[in-house]
Amino acid sequence: MSKKICYLVEDGRFSGPIVQIINIYSNLKENFDQTILFSKFRSEKTTEILNKKKLKYITLDTNVLSSHPLSLINYIINFFFSFRKILSIIKKEKFELAFVNGSSQFKFLIICWLLKIKIIWCINDAYSNKLLKFIISIFSIFPDHIVFVSKNSKKFYLNSIFFKKKNFDIIQSSHNFKNSVNESSKKNTFKKNNENLIVGSLGNISPVKNFNFMIDIACLAKKDNQNITFVNAGAILSSQKRYYEKLKKRLNENDLNNVIFKDFIEDTKSFYKMIDIYACYSKSEASPTSIWEAMSFGKPIISTNVGDLKELNIENSFGYIIDDFNKSLFYKKIIEMKNNKPLFESFSNSSYSHSINFSADKVSLEYLRIFNFFLK
């Protein structure tokens, strides 16, 4: 009989942490009896995708931890009620190992510890405020093993006295597009100077994704009469509608017709094939899954300095990593790639070649090693 593993993530909205779990689960189907547990809160898209992929899951009646005052109060009030219900569910399932995905999954950590379930805690961010960072460090006493998704994430958290006592691994997030581009078509087509260049990004609308920075760059392109379109695809969550309205207001004030915000798209393959350059404008990312995905389609990368990108790009030159949110330099480097075919093609080839390091089948082998160690 296969060993029983659960993947625990409080926020059930479809995003990077859910994608990471799906990639691991899908590649370890033959090894373990696996189940994903997450909050029902706005999880419709996640459940739809899991049903299509025929992956087992359980939705939970629990609130999602948020910094919003009312949401935080509601979370605290309902904590013990939902705690008992979740403990009962997990106990009934008799899981032997838990993969807890996210730095603030305190409820899951305590429950699994009480039930004496082996815990692998994945820290998938690289920033939190001082109070939350301290609380996270205290909770590091509960897991049996910690996985950081980047060196940057490890560097941020590991200086805590509690974390220093733990064994850990560094395993980047993964993409699952290993069969989407064959060798004969891997090259990203260089467009002539008069053709429209599409600079794409993928991410739910959120201040941390820093779309104001994207609009700043689009303004520079308009001022220069450059034929460049900036496109982002990502869900516009109800909690971010006010921020989205502010972005639209800026577009109207600057009369920008070179910026497009698409809603959530399930067919990300078509999106990556459509764009010419992939851009990340984020203020903070630990291991940017969408960049690894874009690289698997041979897209040159331009990004703010997040995660381990600067170090990785020194080893494998796949684009430009820009420090200090320098919008002029960010824009200048887009123009360089647009006008220089050998440079563009070099970045494209390097991107495609390096993307194998983040393929889900390769990354999942690292998790298989860890899971087997703690289940033996």
Helices and strands as residue ranges (DSSP letters): E 4-9, H 16-27, E 33-39, H 44-53, E 57-60, H 69-93, E 97-101, H 106-114, E 118-123, H 130-139, E 145-148, H 151-157, G 163-165, E 168-170, G 183-185, E 197-202, G 207-209, H 211-223, E 228-233, G 238-240, H 241-253, E 259-262, H 268-274, E 277-280, H 289-296, E 301-304, H 309-315, E 319-322, H 327-339, H 341-354, G 355-358, H 360-375
